[in-house]
Amino acid sequence: MIVLFMSIRESYLLFHTLVELFSVTVAFAVFIVTWNSRKILDNNYLFLVGIAYLFIGILDILHALTYKGMNIIKSTTFYANQFWIATRFLESITLLVGFWFLKRKHRLNADYIFIIYLLISSLLISSILYWKNFPICYVEGIGQTAFKIYAEYIIIFILISACYTLVKRQNYFDSKVFKLLFASLSFSILSEFCFTLYLTNDGVFNQIGHYGKLISFFLIYKANVETSFLNPTGILFKGLKDKEESYRTLAENLPELIIRLDKNFRCIYTNSALSKFTNLNSQHFLGKALFAMGLPDYFEQALMEILLSAQRDKSLKETKLDIVLDSKTYFFAIQIVPEYISDNEIETYLIICYDITQLKNTENHLQELNATKDKFFSIIAHDLKNPFNALIGFSELIYKNTEKYSTERIQQLGLRMYTSAKQAFNLLENLLSWSRIQTGNLVPKIQTLHAVDLLTETHQLFLAAADAKNISINLNYREFIYVNADRQMLNTVLRNLITNAIKFTHPNGKIELKLETKNQEVLFSISDNGIGIEKGYLDEIFKIENRYSKPGTADEKGTGLGLILAKEFIELHNGKIWVESEINKGTTFYFTLPSPLT
């Protein structure tokens, strides 16, 4: 800048020539860098501008060579002013149009761009020097023509539009490059504005305009040339940096646990999912060996074994592992990917742990449902066969022997048919309720019930059955006990438990129905002094796969589903059911339900 300032004092022509030479040098430098990096430059804007600057530089050379006083091309026409306008139009339009190509996924064709700008430049040069039909821009003694001034304003408008577009699309550029380009455009606007005001070619505004151009080109140099060498990733690999950042953001937000280890099995990256899983900061893991990362011991051991296998075989490895953390079991599908820097040299290992806990739980649940389905069909195939065989057999006897059998005999067969039909109906009713629970279609309708009234009603239903065996049923309760439950489900539970008590109690035995509140819950108990249950069966009687059923003291038959259904109903209420029993002394079933007070 000092040299330029001193050159003005000696000769304006020298100043002008130095400014233009610097501009041309920058323009050619921008082109050379762009052309040599065309195969890796992923920003179409800088790609287009870089190639265009070769031809902008050529036109600026002609502007300098035809400047008044150079005496290289002698003419009364001021070619320099025409070349100036032509060059600035080409430059400003390029700076604006280039933004339209930013969103293109494919790189522009360098050969096509080169040919297009070559044709445009040739037409402009021919229009000024050969055809001489380019509008006059300066008249000696008068100054700038109206065309020249209006053209400068149009160029200013184009540059302002380019500034606006640059701001709108700044995310396509490195932050430093964006600032340099914006400043360059701003000084270009200042330069063009000054060129609308001068009266003579060596006037003050003309000088300021050239300073503006000088600074503008210097900033272009900083953005396109210096930045490309000193910080190549900022301009040449902006897209690559953005993709890297997007992939990092993706990895950070993935639910999978991601760990990257170097070839010595030291941690170089973990995502936020691992930090959440272990409650350890991501900085805790960095630089540490696998065994020092603070992961569960058996997890580290399993990872080390598969890492060594991946290192030995130089191939992707997969395994499944369960991890217990804070008394909770997690299931993971683990994938280890060796990452290469050459065909045979592994640089890093990527460990991806997919949380398949929900999938595993679903699989286990499906297996349970499948086993339940098999048991369900087994019950239908076996247990329903017996009562229907009895129905068919007895009905056939009546059908074939109506005239032979006495009324008493027919009544006996009818009673047996009734018993078989009732047994089949009870089995189907229990199976239907149980299957609805398994499919989630049976939801309790909770309401506040008077437990004493409900127990009394159920007691009345079984008086006849108890009297048939001369069994006494006693009620033991305190008034005003309420319970939160589904009335129909609670009735079913009580009926099944009382039916069992009558079934397994000897004639002249006793049954007690007791009701009390305990620990903010309502505790029901049904006790008998019957035959009792063997200890080995106490844990099995509530399981569908071990359906426990045996004849009663009067050879009564059961479905084997009553206790299973009772357990399902109680658990739907968030209650508990259990049993205590001694052989030949009796059995007590307990279950709890929520109290309205909780």
Secondary structure as UniProt FT lines:
FT   HELIX           2..10
FT   HELIX           12..36
FT   TURN            37..40
FT   HELIX           44..65
FT   TURN            68..69
FT   HELIX           79..97
FT   HELIX           98..101
FT   TURN            102..103
FT   HELIX           110..125
FT   HELIX           126..130
FT   STRAND          138..139
FT   TURN            140..142
FT   STRAND          143..144
FT   HELIX           146..168
FT   HELIX           170..172
FT   HELIX           175..194
FT   TURN            195..197
FT   TURN            201..202
FT   HELIX           204..221
FT   HELIX           222..226
FT   HELIX           227..230
FT   HELIX           232..235
FT   TURN            236..237
FT   HELIX           238..253
FT   STRAND          257..262
FT   TURN            263..264
FT   STRAND          266..270
FT   HELIX           272..278
FT   HELIX           282..285
FT   TURN            286..287
FT   HELIX           290..292
FT   HELIX           297..313
FT   STRAND          317..325
FT   TURN            326..327
FT   STRAND          328..340
FT   STRAND          346..355
FT   HELIX           357..383
FT   HELIX           385..400
FT   TURN            402..404
FT   HELIX           407..438
FT   TURN            439..440
FT   STRAND          447..450
FT   HELIX           451..461
FT   HELIX           463..468
FT   TURN            469..470
FT   STRAND          472..476
FT   STRAND          482..485
FT   HELIX           487..503
FT   TURN            507..508
FT   STRAND          510..518
FT   TURN            519..520
FT   STRAND          521..528
FT   HELIX           535..537
FT   TURN            538..542
FT   HELIX           544..546
FT   TURN            553..554
FT   HELIX           562..572
FT   TURN            573..574
FT   STRAND          576..582
FT   TURN            583..585
FT   STRAND          586..594
FT   TURN            596..597
//
